[in-house]
Amino acid sequence: MEQDQSVAAGVDSGSAEPGAMAFDLTTANPDANAYGHNPPAVTAGSAVDHDGGAQAPDVSAYPAEHAALNGTAGEMANDQGDAENGGAAINEMGEPVPEPSYEEAVLSAEEARLWSVVTANSLDFNSWIALIEETEKNAESNILKIRKVYDAFLAEFPLCFGYWKKYADHEGRLDGVSKVIEVYERAILAVTYSVEIWYNYCQFAISTYEDPDIIRRLFERGLAYVGTDYRSNVLWDEYIKYEESLQAWSHLAVIYTRLLEHPIQQLDRYFNCLKELASTRALSDILTAEEASVYGVASENSNQALDGEAHPDDPDKSSKPEAENLAKYISMREEMYKKAKEYESKIIGFELAIRRPYFHVKPLDNPELENWHNYLDFIEKEEDINKVIKLYERCVIACANYSEFWIRYVQCMEDKGSLELANNALARATHVFVKKQPEIHLFSARFKELNGDVSGARAEYQHLYSVLCPGFLEAIVKHSNMEHRLGDKESACSVYEKAIAAEREKEQSQLLPTLLIQYSRFLFLAIRDLEKARETLTELHEQLNITKPVLEAVIHLESILPCEKRIDLLDSLVEKFVTHESSHGEGSSLVDKEEISSIFLEFLDLFGDAKSIKKSLTRHTTLFSCKRSILPSKKRKADDAIVSDRDKLAKTGGTRPVTGTDPNASNPPVWPATSEASGQPWGAAYAPQATYPAYGTYDYSHQMPQPAAQAAYGAYPPTYPAQGYTQQSYAQPAAMAAAPVPAAAPAPTAAYPQQPAAAPQPYYGTTYY
């Protein structure tokens, strides 16, 4: 019943289970690598060691090296023969007949409409579901239409395990066994750590094949990945049910023994079932040949004694009493059971707090996200990297849409020295699961630069500001800074110049003034080219859409440049800003205009002459003093003013009096609060960010990506489309500043790192005979 509900959830609600990139090079469809590259995968060995547990192959090994051991899709299909399996059709000449293409499928009007919707927005889950339902209603026996819609949908939502099963069922109904195998092999490639996918695949194998070895190999492949999952009991139960149907008692006893090594659900039931099995069957029936040699009894699996072992009728050596052997057998497994229960007591709180272990397009609530972080904190203290990997793989299924968990996964693997696994997780995140979220690409660029992949870092930045989020300022700034760190000043400047040239071609670009400001600061602070920095600032005079933050930055830059101050240029910019009247209500507010005028007055008080001060003061009084009645009250208490200005002076090192230049103004003009990083007066809207500490002055958060169509799976799509997204943040609220100084823009929440899990290993290396 539990399984049925899970599958239903996967079909009806867009749910799914874990997905890593384990794949087998001998599968029915070797080209179905959804991720466009060959990541390291955990091999799925089926051999059982002398302790009865699955062997744990090297995590860095590739599946091709273990194809014979794994029981691959190709082998399964071949066992039934090409005709039965729906093999490729051949003509009279013995040549294969090519399969019809998708284009041959005729669409209804409603199907065509829905296809246009999902093509325009590939993340519209509800439209995808409507399209699938419409296609299934009209397709009847047209497998091409069904393949087209399922292939496209599962390329965007590969974690929806219920739809993989529906796809396989369609193939089984309309084509043949080989196509079903192909679908399931693609499914376990995309959702390797899904208990449900392996459960469905094994059920299909049981209903299709008669050879127990084929079915057992498939079970072992699945258990190698998900056998230690706390919720893997449904797959273990299916394996137990199958062995019971064969009355393979020794196999059944080994399964129970392996189960007791791991803290999974219903462990008490499994221990009781093992004791019942041992009490109702002769010990020789449930022992393997190796175990029988230890206990000195004849096993049902060996008709003759092992070399050097006395026969049962040997008068010099008799078997140990049955009761004593049975007690020893149970005692060893009880110790394993107790250790597993002890470990379960440590994780049960985390496990019970996981309300949605599968993927869903709806966001998770904050308590569940926090629980995942806490669970990962706990598991990262483990010495066994397999436990760490497998929990991360479970996490990035339920939390697949949260880049913070992918980033945490990558950093964890890097810290543990598994760079290959780190790159694997990063590739899945940037190419499939969160490929439209800018923060994952910014992280990827930094990660690649740190690990020597400079060309990869460049590609990430260029993709961000050219394709995903055209004109994304943070990516432009970080790309230029990287080139400067690498010692290539020409390329660093070229990044800005190309972006500025692109913005000049737009009519009234909102980004151009900010780009010019950033480039001017970069030229002065990093390149030390004073003349070029001043020349870049001069271009702002031609801009019509000067904003308050831009003007604050211009005044600030002019104040720190070690040369003669261009008061006339600044005066013309301020004049344009404070006297501009918008006919559509899009202009700056009266409050913003007064604050800019006040800032300029203070600038003149430091660097201007009496004539320029008089001119600006007259303009300020004329424009704002007579309009005081329509301004919102800006009076501050005397104590607030003293505290605010004392804090300002402490940051800038100044000793000026707290009074402003205009004694008649109710709000004495002061410089905006400064950032401690720069030590310079700077507006709150231009506050430094933690992600850009070197020159950090610009708030990038307003730059939302523009929606665009998205490419399906594959290595770095040629037109990597953009997506509007909502930044997820689950950090605790920052403490409020004590002084009533305008607060700097909050730094973004630190990204938390996240990869394919290794083959299962016993939690406790107990020899159990």
N, C-alpha and C positions, 0 to 999 in steps of 0.2 A: 504493500500500500504506500509506503514511504517513497519507493522508487517511482510509482505511477504519478504521484504528486509532483515529484521533481521534474519528470519528463514533461508533464503538463505545463508546469511553470515555464520550462524552456521553450515550449511551442507557443504558449499564449501570451507571454509577457516579455519576451526578449531576454530570457535568462540563459545562463550558461555556467560552465565550470572551468577550471584552470586551463591555461593555454601556454605551453612553451613550444620550442621549436624542435622537438624530437622528431626525427624522420628516418625512414629506411630507404636506402638507395635501390632496393629491389621491390618496392611497392608496385601496386598495379599501375599507378600513374606517377612515374619518377619526376615528371616536370611540374607536379602540383605543389611545388615549394612556394607557399604563400608569401614568404618573406623575402624572396628575391636574392637570397644568399645562402651560404652553407654554414650554419652555426654549429657549434659543438653540441652534441646531444648525448644524453645518458643512454647507454646501451641497455637493452631490455633482455638480459640473459635469462634463460629459463632453467638453467642447471640448478640443482639443489645440492648444497654442500653436505658434508657428513653430519652437520648439526641440524639439518632439516630446513635451513633458511636459504633464501635466494642469494646467490653469489652477488657481490656488489662490484660490477665492472668499473673500470676507470672512467671518471666523469668526463674526461677530455677525449675519450675514444669516439670514433665515428661509427655509426651503425653498420656500414658496409663491412667492417671487419668482423661482424658477428652475425652476418646474414643467415648463415646456416643454423645458428643457434636460435635465432629469434622466431622462426616459423613465420616467414614473410607472406605477404599477400600473393606474390607470384607463386610461391609453393602451394598455398592453399587452393589457388585457382587451378593449377596444373593437376592436382589430385583428382579433380572431377572431370577433366577432359574439356577440350575447347568447345565442343558442340553444346554440352550442357551448360557451360559457363557463359554462353552468349559471346563467344569469341568473335574476332573480326571476320566479317563476311568476305567471301572470295568469289570471283567470277568464274566463267567456264575455263578461262585460261590459267586458273590457279593464282590470280593476282588479287591482292586485297582491294576491296571496294572502299573508297574513302567515305567516312561518315558525313552525313549532311551537315551543313553549317547552320549557325544560329539565324543567319539572315533569311533562311528559307522559311522560318516560322512566321505565319501571318497573325497579326495582332488585331484584336477588336478595338473599337474606338476608346473604350474605357481603359484597356490595357495600355494603349498608346498614350493616353493622357497621364496615367500613373507613371509610365516610364519617363515622360518628360519632367514630372515632378521630382522623381528620385535622381534623375540626371542633373537637375539644377541644384538639388541639395541632397547629397548622398548620405547624409546623417539623419534624414527624416525617417525615423524608425516606423512610425505609424503608416506612412505611405508605402513603405516596403511591405509591411504586413498586408495592407489592402491589395497591393499588386500581386503578392503570392496567392492570396485567396481568389482574386479575380482570374489569375492564370490557371489555378487548379480547377476552377469551375468551368473554364472554357477549353482547357487543353485536352480533356478526355484521354486519348491515347497518344497525344503528341508529346513525346519525350523531349523533343528539342526545345519547346517553349518552357517546359519545366526545368530543364537543365540551365537554360539561359537565366531565368529569374533566380534560381537557387545559387548558381555560381556567382552572380553579381551581388546578391544579398550577403552571402557568406564571406565574400571578399571584404565587405565593409563591417560585418558583425560576425567574425569567426568564432566567437565564444558561445554562440547560441546553440547549445548541444541538441536541444529538441528539434531544431530545424535540420541538423545533420541527419538525425534519424528519419525524419520525414522524407528527406531527399533520398536516403538509402532505400526506404520503403517504395518510393516511386520507381526507382531503378529496378528493384526486385520484381515489381508488378509488370513493368513494361519492357524490360530488357533481359538481364540475366545476372547470375551470381557474380561474374567477374566485375560487372559495373558496381554492384553493391560493395564488393571488397574495395574497389577503387575509392568510392565515396567514404567508406569508413577509414581507409588509410589516410585520406586527406583530412578527415576529421581529427584523427589522433595526432596528425602533424600540427594542426592548428590548436587543438585543445588537449594536449598531451596529458595534463594532470587533472583531467575530468574523470571522476569515478563513473559518472553516468555514461559517458561515451564508451569506456571500456566494457561496462556492464552490457550495453546494447550490442556492442560488437561480439562479445562472447555469447550472448543469447543467439545471435544470428549464426555463429559458428556451430553451436550445439544443434540447431535445427537444420543445418546444412550438411555437416560432415559426420562420418561414422568413425573415423580414425581418432581414438582418444589422444594420441600424441600430438596431432594438429591442434586439438582443442586445448590441451594442457599447455602447449607452447604459447598460445594466445593469452590464456589466463596469466601465465608467468610474465609475459611482456607487460600486461597491464599492471600486475602487482609490483613489478619492478619500479613503476612510477608512482602509483597511488596506494600501494599496500600498507603504508604507514600513516596515511591520512586518517584522522580521527573519525571521519564519516565514511570510511571505506568498507564498512561492514556489509553493505549490500553486495559488493563484488565478491567478498569472501564467502558470503552465504550462497551465492550462485555456484561458486567453485565447490563448496561442500555438497550442495545439492547434486551436482553432476557426479562427484565421486561416489556419493551414496547410491546413485542410480546404477553405477557400475559395480557396487559392492567391493570397491577397491579400498579395503579397510586400512591397509598400511599407508596408502596415499592420504586417506582421510586423517589418520593420526598425525602425519607430518604436517598437514595443513593446520590442524588445531595447535600443534606445537609451535609453529611459526607465528600463529595469531597471538599466542600468549607472550610473545616478545615485545609487542607493540601496544601502547596505550590507546586503544580505539574503543568505540562505543560497544556496549554489551559484552565487555570482556568477561564478566561473571558468567554469562550464559555459555560462552565458549569453553570456559574452564569446566563447568558442570557437564557440558556435552562430552568433553574429553574423558572425564571420569566415568561417565555412563558408558561410553564406548569401551573403555578399558575393563569395565566390570561385566559387560555382556559378551565380550569376545575373548577368545583365548589370546594370551599375550603374544604367542607366535603369529597370530593373524595380523596384529597391528604393528609389529616391528619390521623395520627394513632389514636387509641382509647385514648391513654394517652394525645396526643396533643389536641384532640377534647374536652376532659374534661377541659382543660385549657382555650380554646377559647370559651367554652360554646356552641358548635355546635355538631350536630350528625355526627359521622364519618361513612363512608361506611363499616368500619370494625366492627361496633357494631350496632346491630339492636335495642338494648335497652340501656337506660341510665345506667350509673354506679350507684352503691349503693349511696344513699344520694344525687343524682344529680336530679335536677328538670327536668321534661319532657319538650320537646319543646313547648307543648301547655299549660304549666303551666302559669296561668295568673299572678302569683306573680313574675315570672322571665322570661324575654324574652331574646333571643339571641342578642349578640352584632351585630351591623350592619356589613354586609359582607365586605364592603369596608374597614372599620376600622380594622377588623381582618386580612384582606389580607395585608394591609399596615404594620401592626405589624409583620406579618409572614415574609414578605420580608425584613423588616428593621433589624430583628434579624440576618438573614442570610447574609445581606449586611455587617454587622459588622464583621462577621466571614470572609467573603470574603476579606475585607480590611486588616484584620490582616494577613491573609495568603499572600496577595500581598505584604505587608510590609516585611514579612520574605523572600519572594521570591526575593525581590530586594537585599537582603544581600547575597544570594547564587547563583544568576543567573550567575555571572561571573565565578564561579567555575564550574557550570553545563555546561555552553557553552564551556568551555575549555576541557571538557571530550569528546574527539573525538572517543574513542573506549571504550565504557562501558562494552563490552563483553570480554571474554577470547580469546586470540589468541596466537599461539606458537611464533609468531614474537615478538621481543622486542618492548616496547613502547619507544617513543622518550623522551628525557630529559625534555622538557617543560611540557609534560603531567604528567610525574612522579613528577615533582616539584609541579604541580597543585594539585595532590592528597595529597601531604604532606601539602600544604597550606590549602586545604579544611579540612583536618583532624585537623590541628592546630586550625582552626576556630571552628569546631564542638565540639572539646574537651572542650571548654569553656562553653558549654551548661550544664545546671543542669540535663536535661532529659537524662538519660543513654540510653534510647531506641534510641534516635537520633544518639548517638555516635556509638552504636552497629550496627545499620543498615547502616550507612555510611561505617564503617569498612567492613561490609559484602559485600557491593558493591565494595569497593576498592580491596578486596582480590579475586575478580573475575577477574577484568581487570588486576590486578597486581599479579596474583596467582603465577607466577614464580619468584617473587622477595622476598627473605627471609626477607629483611629489613622491609617490610610492615607487615609480619606475626609477626616479633619480636616486632614491634611497637604496634601491636594489643594486644599481650600478656602483654606487660608492661603497656599499658593503662588500661586494665581490672584489672591487679594486683593493680595498683595505685588507682583504683576506688573501691577496696575491693571485686571484683568479681573473686576470685581465681578459682572457678569452670569454669567460662567462659574463663579465661586465659588458664587453662589446656586443655579446649576443642579446642581452636584455635591452641595451641602448638601441640596437638596430630594430628590435621589435617595437619599441616605444615610438621611435621616430618614423618608421616606415608603415606602421599599422595602427596601433592602438591610440596614441595621442599625437598623431602626425600633424594635426592642425593647431596644436597649442604652441605658441611661440616660446614659452619658457623651456620646453624640452629641447628645442633646437639651440637656444642660447646655452643651456647646460652642455649639450652635445658638442658645441663648438669649443667651449672651455675645456671639456674632457679630452677632446682630440688634440687640442694644442698642447695640453699638459703631457700627453703620451706620445708626442712627436708627429702626429698626423696633421701637419700644418695645412696641406691641401684640403683635407677633409673639413677642417675648421673653417677655411675660406668658403668652401661650398655651402656649409650650414648658414653662415652669415649672409652670403649672396642670395641663397634661397629664401631666407627670411625677408630681407628688405626688397627683393625683386619680384618674388612670386607669392609667397604665403601672405605677407603683410606689406604690400608695396609702400615704400617710404618709411619703414619702421625705424624710427630714430635711434633707439637703443642698439639695434643691430648695426646700424651704420657707424655709430660712435665706437662700439666695441670692436668692430672689424678694423677700423682705422687705428685704434689703440694697439691691437695685436700686431699690425704691420709695423708700427713704431717700435714695439718691444723687440721685434725681430730685426730691427736695425734698418728697415727699408722705408726711409722717410718719403721717398717719391711715391711709393704705393700707398702709404698712409694718407698723403694729401690727395692722391688720385681717388680714393674712396669717397672723400667729401666732395671733390670737384665733380665727379660723375653724378652723385646724388643731387647736387645743386643744379647742374645742367638739366637733369630730368625734371626738377621742380620748376625751373624757369619756363619750361615749355607748357606748363599748366596755367590756366587762367586763374589769377588770384590764389596762388598756392598758400595754404595755411601753414605748411611746414617750412617754406623757404626762409622766412625771417629767423626761425629757431636754428635752422641749419647754418645760416650765416654766422649767428652768434657762436654756436659750438665750434665752427671752423676757425673763427677769429681767436677764440680762447685757446684752441689747440695749437694754432700757429704761434701764438705768443708764449704759452706755457711749456709746450713740448718741443716745437721746432725752433723756437727763439728767433722767429722772423718777424720783427716788430713792424716793418713797413708793410709787409703783406697782410698782417693782422689788421692794421689800420685801414688798408685799402679794402679789405673784406667788409669791415664795419661800414665803410662809406656807402656801400651798395644798399644799405637799409634805407637811405634817404629816398630811394625810388619806390619803396614798398608802400602800398596803400593800406594794408591790413596790419599795421603795427599794433601789438597788444601790450597790455600792462607788463606781463612778465618779460617780454622782449625788451621793452624800454628800460625796465629795471636792470636787465643784464647789460644793455648798452652803456648806461650810466656807470654801472659798476666797472665794466671793462675799461672805459675811458679813465676812470679814477685810478686804476692800477697800472696802466701803461706808462712806462718811464719816459714820457716825452711831453711836449707842449699839448695842453688840453684843447680839444677842438670844440670850444664852447658854442660857436656859431652853428656847427652841425647839430649838436645836441639840442640847442634852442629851437632849431627848425623842426626837429622830430617831436619835441615836447609840444610845440605850438600846433603841429598837425594833429597830435593826439588829443589835446585838451579842447580844441575848437571844432573837431570833427563832429558833425551832426548826421546821424543815420536816419534815413527816411523809412526804414523798415524795422526800427527798434533793435537792430543788431549791434549797435555801437556800444562803447564802454559806458559804464555807469558813471554818474556824477561823482560818486565816492572814489572810484578808481582814478578818475581824472584829477581830483584834488590831491590824492595821495602821490601820484606821479609828479604833479607840480610841486608838492612839498619836498619830495626827494630831490628834485632838481634844484630847488632853492638851497638845500643843504650842500649839494655839490658845489654850487656857486659860492656859497659862504666859505668853502675850503679853497677853491681854485679860481674863482672869478674875480672881477674887479667891481668897484662900486657902481659903475654904469650898467653892467650886465645884471647885477643884483637888483638895481632899481627897476629895470625893465621887466624882469620876471616877477618881482614882487607886485608891481602894478597890475600885471596880467592876472596874477593869482588872486589879488584882492577884488579885481573887477569881475572875474568869472565866478568866484566862490563866496566871497563875503556877503555879497548882495543876495545870494541864493541860500543863505544859511538856514532860512526857515523851512526850506523843502528838503533839507538833508536830514537823515536820521540822526538822532542824538548820538554824539560820539564823545561826550564828556566822560572823563575818567576821574576817579577819586584821586586825591593828591597822593595817597599812599601807593595806589596802583601805578601812577606815573613814575614815582620815585623808584619803585621796585623794577618796573620795566626798563627804565633808562639806565639804572645802575647795572642791570644784567647786560644791557646792550654795550655799555662802556667797558664792562669787565671782559666781554668777548673780543671787542675790537682794540682794547688797550687805550682807549681815548680818555680824555679828561675834560671834554667840552661840557658846558652847562646843559641842563636838561631842557632849557627853554628853546623854542623854535625861532625861525627867522621872522615869522609874522606874529607880532605880539597881539594882534587883534583877533587871530584865529582861535576858535574854541578848542581846536585839536592841534597842539603844537606839532609841526612836522618832524618826524624822526626817520632815521634809516630803518628799513626792515630788519628784523632779527637776523643775526648772522649765524652761519653754520660754524661749528668749532673746527670742522675739517679744513675749511678754507680760510677762516679768520678774517673774512671780508663781509661787508654789509650785503645782504642778499635777500630777496623777497621770499616769502613763505611758499609761494607757488613755484619757486625755483629752488626748492630745498634739496639738499644732497640726498642721494639714495645709497643704501648699503651696497647695492649692486654696482655702483659706479663711484667709488670713493675717491678716485684720483682727481677727477675734475667734476665730481658729482654735483650737478646743479639743476638738472632737469627732471621733471616728473614725466616718465614715459607712460604712466598708467592710462592716460586718456587716449592713447593710440590703439584703438581696437582694430583687430584684423578685419578685413573686408570679406564678406562671404563670396565663395567661388566654388565652381564644380571641382570635384576631387577625383584623382586617379585611383584606380583599384590597386590591389596589392602589387608589389613589384619593387625592384631596386630603384630607389630615388626617382619618383615619377618625373617625367619631363616637364610637366606643368603642375608642380606641387601646389594645389589650390589652397586658398585661404579660408578661414573659418572664424565666425564670431564666437567667442567663448567667454565663459565666466570664470574668473580667477578663483580658485579654491583656496581658502585659507582657514586653518584650524588652530592657529597659534593662540595662546592666551592673550587677552588685550593688554597692550602696553600701558604702563603706568602713566598717568597724566602728569604733565610738567607742573611744578609748584608755582612758578611765576607765570603771570598772564601774558607772556610773550607769544606772538603768533607761532604756532607749532610747526615744525618742519614736517614735510610730507612723510608719512610712515614708510619705513623701509619694508620691502616685500618680505613675506614670511620665508624663512630659510627653507630652501628646497630639501626635502628628505629623499635620500637615495632610494634602487632595486634591481631572477634569472633562471635558465633551465635546471631543474633539480637533478641531482645525481641518482644513481640506482640505489634502491633501498639497502640499508645495512641493518643488522639486528641492533636494537637499542642497547642490548646487553650481550656481550659476547659469551653467553653461557653455553657450555656443552651439555646437551640434555639427554645423555644416556649413561 
